[in-house]
Amino acid sequence: MASTNIILVTTLDLPPANQISKYSAQTIRATKMQFLHPEGNGIRLLSLGTQIYLPFSIFKHNAYSADGGDIKCFSQLLILEELMHRLEYDYGRPVRPCEFFHSITGVGAAGVIAILLGVLGMTVSEATEAFIGICEKVFAADVCDDKLRSERLDLAIKEVLDKLDVSHSTRLAGDIERSLGCRVSICYASASIAGCRMFRNYQSKQFSYNPTIVEAVRACWATPGLFSSIFIRSGPQSEEIISAVNGFNNPTLQAVQEARELYGINRAVSAVLSLGSGKNGPI
């Protein structure tokens, strides 16, 4: 079970609900929803991390015993579901993570969840259904290697996009508006240079590739030994990308750094919620 690593909460002074006129029928299929405006006086940050262990007999079970590589990240969604349920009770209507959190940062399999929630604007229940569906296709019981597993992941995320009528060529930033202004950053690493870097669905003074959603999912989950690396192209050049889970399984620091650059050092923080990276002490 993923643990809540950090919860720092002050008064959540949420702004009035605003009617959002343009959103997918799938997300609002049961009700005409109004949404919390994503900009408030206090910033709310969500960090989705991983727990890292040694491979758990990968040749026998075709799965990693780490949130960086398998369905254990599902537990993060269970915790988020409880939070969203409480907000729904307080405000009398459904609330999606992308309208409550100003910024969502994820790494490994949790980076996939960050994309589902923040970029594709899913409810927690929609993201849970999509994530479990992806895992069922990718981590089937038959014997497969990292290349085949990566091909399955590619097909699985494309199926998710098809259900949302989103093109496979849609890029993380600039091509899609389903997040209500939620900023999403996804951790990745170069296969040749150590360090954690970011894909972003927003403009930043830091250099950032703008991959397709399919490429971003492949890259953030490209844990060596589990999935194959992916080459991301920028102009005439390309770079081999892998997951950042080895060394950066808790992206809370990266989430705070991103927020500082986005909003400035004088912007108050209402909440930092960190899920999935274990029971380390507070920072």
VEXZAVEX-812799 format. One record per residue (C-alpha): residue number from 1; x, y, z. Coordinates in steps of 0.1 Angstrom, whole numbers, padded with zeros to 4 digits. Example, Ala and Ser with C-alpha at 12.3 -4.5 7.8 and 13.67 -1.06 7.14 Angstrom:
% residues 2
+------+-------+-------+-------+
| doro |    px |    py |    pz |
+------+-------+-------+-------+
|    1 |  0123 | -0045 |  0078 |
|    2 |  0137 | -0011 |  0071 |
+------+-------+-------+-------+
//
This chain:
% residues 283
+------+-------+-------+-------+
| doro |    px |    py |    pz |
+------+-------+-------+-------+
|    1 |  0000 |  0000 |  0000 |
|    2 |  0013 |  0034 | -0009 |
|    3 |  0018 |  0056 |  0021 |
|    4 |  0012 |  0093 |  0025 |
|    5 |  0047 |  0107 |  0029 |
|    6 |  0038 |  0143 |  0034 |
|    7 |  0006 |  0162 |  0042 |
|    8 |  0010 |  0198 |  0050 |
|    9 | -0024 |  0215 |  0051 |
|   10 | -0034 |  0250 |  0061 |
|   11 | -0068 |  0266 |  0054 |
|   12 | -0079 |  0256 |  0019 |
|   13 | -0095 |  0288 |  0009 |
|   14 | -0111 |  0275 | -0023 |
|   15 | -0125 |  0300 | -0048 |
|   16 | -0161 |  0300 | -0060 |
|   17 | -0171 |  0273 | -0085 |
|   18 | -0169 |  0284 | -0122 |
|   19 | -0189 |  0269 | -0150 |
|   20 | -0167 |  0251 | -0175 |
|   21 | -0185 |  0251 | -0208 |
|   22 | -0161 |  0229 | -0228 |
|   23 | -0152 |  0195 | -0215 |
|   24 | -0156 |  0159 | -0227 |
|   25 | -0189 |  0142 | -0224 |
|   26 | -0172 |  0112 | -0210 |
|   27 | -0160 |  0130 | -0179 |
|   28 | -0193 |  0148 | -0172 |
|   29 | -0216 |  0120 | -0185 |
|   30 | -0236 |  0117 | -0153 |
|   31 | -0241 |  0153 | -0144 |
|   32 | -0236 |  0189 | -0155 |
|   33 | -0206 |  0197 | -0134 |
|   34 | -0192 |  0230 | -0122 |
|   35 | -0156 |  0231 | -0114 |
|   36 | -0133 |  0247 | -0088 |
|   37 | -0112 |  0273 | -0105 |
|   38 | -0076 |  0260 | -0103 |
|   39 | -0061 |  0293 | -0092 |
|   40 | -0065 |  0302 | -0055 |
|   41 | -0045 |  0321 | -0029 |
|   42 | -0027 |  0290 | -0017 |
|   43 | -0009 |  0265 | -0040 |
|   44 | -0019 |  0228 | -0038 |
|   45 |  0008 |  0204 | -0049 |
|   46 |  0004 |  0166 | -0056 |
|   47 |  0036 |  0145 | -0058 |
|   48 |  0032 |  0109 | -0070 |
|   49 |  0062 |  0088 | -0062 |
|   50 |  0073 |  0051 | -0062 |
|   51 |  0087 |  0025 | -0038 |
|   52 |  0118 |  0008 | -0051 |
|   53 |  0128 | -0027 | -0043 |
|   54 |  0150 | -0052 | -0060 |
|   55 |  0134 | -0071 | -0089 |
|   56 |  0110 | -0097 | -0076 |
|   57 |  0118 | -0128 | -0097 |
|   58 |  0110 | -0109 | -0128 |
|   59 |  0117 | -0139 | -0150 |
|   60 |  0091 | -0159 | -0131 |
|   61 |  0064 | -0133 | -0126 |
|   62 |  0071 | -0108 | -0154 |
|   63 |  0066 | -0080 | -0130 |
|   64 |  0086 | -0057 | -0107 |
|   65 |  0079 | -0056 | -0070 |
|   66 |  0081 | -0018 | -0071 |
|   67 |  0057 |  0010 | -0077 |
|   68 |  0081 |  0021 | -0104 |
|   69 |  0069 | -0008 | -0125 |
|   70 |  0036 | -0023 | -0116 |
|   71 |  0000 | -0020 | -0104 |
|   72 |  0010 | -0012 | -0068 |
|   73 |  0005 |  0025 | -0078 |
|   74 | -0032 |  0016 | -0077 |
|   75 | -0030 |  0023 | -0039 |
|   76 | -0023 |  0060 | -0046 |
|   77 | -0055 |  0062 | -0065 |
|   78 | -0074 |  0047 | -0035 |
|   79 | -0060 |  0075 | -0013 |
|   80 | -0069 |  0101 | -0038 |
|   81 | -0104 |  0087 | -0042 |
|   82 | -0110 |  0092 | -0005 |
|   83 | -0098 |  0128 | -0007 |
|   84 | -0120 |  0136 | -0037 |
|   85 | -0149 |  0120 | -0020 |
|   86 | -0145 |  0143 |  0010 |
|   87 | -0143 |  0173 | -0013 |
|   88 | -0174 |  0162 | -0031 |
|   89 | -0192 |  0160 |  0002 |
|   90 | -0180 |  0195 |  0012 |
|   91 | -0189 |  0211 | -0021 |
|   92 | -0219 |  0190 | -0031 |
|   93 | -0205 |  0180 | -0065 |
|   94 | -0177 |  0159 | -0080 |
|   95 | -0142 |  0173 | -0078 |
|   96 | -0114 |  0162 | -0101 |
|   97 | -0077 |  0162 | -0090 |
|   98 | -0068 |  0185 | -0119 |
|   99 | -0091 |  0212 | -0106 |
|  100 | -0081 |  0209 | -0069 |
|  101 | -0043 |  0206 | -0073 |
|  102 | -0025 |  0234 | -0091 |
|  103 |  0004 |  0211 | -0100 |
|  104 |  0009 |  0173 | -0102 |
|  105 |  0043 |  0157 | -0105 |
|  106 |  0049 |  0120 | -0111 |
|  107 |  0077 |  0095 | -0116 |
|  108 |  0076 |  0059 | -0130 |
|  109 |  0042 |  0043 | -0131 |
|  110 |  0029 |  0072 | -0110 |
|  111 |  0039 |  0094 | -0138 |
|  112 |  0014 |  0076 | -0159 |
|  113 | -0012 |  0083 | -0133 |
|  114 | -0002 |  0120 | -0133 |
|  115 | -0008 |  0121 | -0170 |
|  116 | -0042 |  0104 | -0167 |
|  117 | -0053 |  0128 | -0139 |
|  118 | -0036 |  0160 | -0149 |
|  119 | -0032 |  0160 | -0187 |
|  120 | -0062 |  0140 | -0197 |
|  121 | -0083 |  0155 | -0169 |
|  122 | -0098 |  0122 | -0156 |
|  123 | -0117 |  0117 | -0124 |
|  124 | -0100 |  0093 | -0100 |
|  125 | -0124 |  0065 | -0109 |
|  126 | -0117 |  0070 | -0146 |
|  127 | -0080 |  0070 | -0140 |
|  128 | -0083 |  0039 | -0119 |
|  129 | -0102 |  0020 | -0146 |
|  130 | -0077 |  0032 | -0173 |
|  131 | -0046 |  0023 | -0152 |
|  132 | -0058 | -0011 | -0142 |
|  133 | -0067 | -0017 | -0179 |
|  134 | -0032 | -0007 | -0189 |
|  135 | -0016 | -0030 | -0163 |
|  136 | -0037 | -0060 | -0173 |
|  137 | -0026 | -0056 | -0209 |
|  138 |  0011 | -0049 | -0201 |
|  139 |  0017 | -0074 | -0173 |
|  140 | -0001 | -0104 | -0188 |
|  141 |  0007 | -0138 | -0173 |
|  142 |  0026 | -0150 | -0204 |
|  143 |  0064 | -0148 | -0207 |
|  144 |  0076 | -0115 | -0223 |
|  145 |  0107 | -0093 | -0223 |
|  146 |  0111 | -0056 | -0219 |
|  147 |  0107 | -0050 | -0257 |
|  148 |  0073 | -0068 | -0259 |
|  149 |  0062 | -0052 | -0227 |
|  150 |  0070 | -0018 | -0241 |
|  151 |  0050 | -0026 | -0273 |
|  152 |  0020 | -0036 | -0251 |
|  153 |  0023 | -0003 | -0232 |
|  154 |  0023 |  0016 | -0264 |
|  155 | -0008 | -0001 | -0276 |
|  156 | -0025 |  0002 | -0242 |
|  157 | -0021 |  0040 | -0238 |
|  158 | -0033 |  0044 | -0274 |
|  159 | -0065 |  0025 | -0266 |
|  160 | -0070 |  0050 | -0237 |
|  161 | -0066 |  0079 | -0260 |
|  162 | -0090 |  0064 | -0285 |
|  163 | -0117 |  0062 | -0259 |
|  164 | -0112 |  0099 | -0252 |
|  165 | -0111 |  0108 | -0289 |
|  166 | -0076 |  0121 | -0284 |
|  167 | -0052 |  0117 | -0313 |
|  168 | -0021 |  0095 | -0308 |
|  169 |  0000 |  0124 | -0320 |
|  170 | -0012 |  0147 | -0293 |
|  171 |  0017 |  0163 | -0275 |
|  172 |  0020 |  0169 | -0237 |
|  173 |  0020 |  0207 | -0240 |
|  174 | -0001 |  0229 | -0263 |
|  175 | -0022 |  0203 | -0281 |
|  176 | -0048 |  0194 | -0254 |
|  177 | -0069 |  0214 | -0230 |
|  178 | -0085 |  0191 | -0205 |
|  179 | -0066 |  0200 | -0174 |
|  180 | -0083 |  0232 | -0163 |
|  181 | -0049 |  0249 | -0159 |
|  182 | -0034 |  0221 | -0138 |
|  183 |  0004 |  0220 | -0144 |
|  184 |  0018 |  0185 | -0149 |
|  185 |  0055 |  0176 | -0147 |
|  186 |  0068 |  0141 | -0154 |
|  187 |  0102 |  0129 | -0142 |
|  188 |  0126 |  0112 | -0166 |
|  189 |  0163 |  0106 | -0170 |
|  190 |  0188 |  0104 | -0198 |
|  191 |  0202 |  0070 | -0205 |
|  192 |  0237 |  0086 | -0207 |
|  193 |  0236 |  0115 | -0182 |
|  194 |  0227 |  0112 | -0145 |
|  195 |  0200 |  0134 | -0131 |
|  196 |  0163 |  0140 | -0131 |
|  197 |  0147 |  0161 | -0158 |
|  198 |  0111 |  0170 | -0166 |
|  199 |  0085 |  0167 | -0193 |
|  200 |  0060 |  0195 | -0188 |
|  201 |  0025 |  0204 | -0201 |
|  202 |  0034 |  0241 | -0196 |
|  203 |  0061 |  0266 | -0206 |
|  204 |  0091 |  0268 | -0184 |
|  205 |  0125 |  0287 | -0184 |
|  206 |  0140 |  0252 | -0181 |
|  207 |  0145 |  0233 | -0213 |
|  208 |  0119 |  0206 | -0218 |
|  209 |  0111 |  0182 | -0246 |
|  210 |  0075 |  0182 | -0257 |
|  211 |  0068 |  0146 | -0264 |
|  212 |  0035 |  0130 | -0274 |
|  213 |  0014 |  0117 | -0246 |
|  214 |  0023 |  0082 | -0258 |
|  215 |  0060 |  0090 | -0257 |
|  216 |  0057 |  0106 | -0223 |
|  217 |  0040 |  0074 | -0209 |
|  218 |  0067 |  0052 | -0224 |
|  219 |  0095 |  0074 | -0211 |
|  220 |  0084 |  0078 | -0175 |
|  221 |  0078 |  0041 | -0172 |
|  222 |  0110 |  0030 | -0190 |
|  223 |  0125 |  0013 | -0159 |
|  224 |  0156 | -0007 | -0171 |
|  225 |  0149 | -0044 | -0171 |
|  226 |  0111 | -0038 | -0172 |
|  227 |  0106 | -0016 | -0202 |
|  228 |  0129 | -0007 | -0230 |
|  229 |  0142 |  0029 | -0233 |
|  230 |  0127 |  0053 | -0258 |
|  231 |  0143 |  0078 | -0281 |
|  232 |  0128 |  0113 | -0280 |
|  233 |  0135 |  0135 | -0310 |
|  234 |  0139 |  0173 | -0309 |
|  235 |  0146 |  0187 | -0343 |
|  236 |  0174 |  0167 | -0360 |
|  237 |  0186 |  0153 | -0327 |
|  238 |  0173 |  0125 | -0305 |
|  239 |  0181 |  0113 | -0270 |
|  240 |  0177 |  0080 | -0253 |
|  241 |  0153 |  0083 | -0223 |
|  242 |  0147 |  0061 | -0193 |
|  243 |  0126 |  0063 | -0162 |
|  244 |  0140 |  0084 | -0133 |
|  245 |  0127 |  0060 | -0106 |
|  246 |  0163 |  0048 | -0098 |
|  247 |  0175 |  0078 | -0077 |
|  248 |  0144 |  0100 | -0078 |
|  249 |  0115 |  0078 | -0066 |
|  250 |  0102 |  0106 | -0044 |
|  251 |  0096 |  0136 | -0067 |
|  252 |  0084 |  0160 | -0039 |
|  253 |  0115 |  0181 | -0041 |
|  254 |  0111 |  0184 | -0078 |
|  255 |  0074 |  0193 | -0074 |
|  256 |  0083 |  0221 | -0050 |
|  257 |  0111 |  0234 | -0073 |
|  258 |  0087 |  0234 | -0102 |
|  259 |  0061 |  0253 | -0081 |
|  260 |  0087 |  0279 | -0071 |
|  261 |  0096 |  0286 | -0107 |
|  262 |  0060 |  0287 | -0117 |
|  263 |  0045 |  0309 | -0090 |
|  264 |  0075 |  0326 | -0074 |
|  265 |  0089 |  0324 | -0039 |
|  266 |  0063 |  0347 | -0024 |
|  267 |  0033 |  0325 | -0033 |
|  268 |  0018 |  0308 | -0003 |
|  269 |  0014 |  0270 | -0002 |
|  270 | -0018 |  0255 |  0011 |
|  271 | -0010 |  0218 |  0008 |
|  272 |  0017 |  0194 | -0003 |
|  273 |  0004 |  0158 | -0007 |
|  274 |  0030 |  0132 | -0014 |
|  275 |  0019 |  0096 | -0021 |
|  276 |  0036 |  0064 | -0029 |
|  277 |  0072 |  0068 | -0019 |
|  278 |  0073 |  0051 |  0015 |
|  279 |  0073 |  0062 |  0051 |
|  280 |  0103 |  0085 |  0052 |
|  281 |  0104 |  0114 |  0076 |
|  282 |  0089 |  0148 |  0067 |
|  283 |  0111 |  0172 |  0048 |
+------+-------+-------+-------+
//
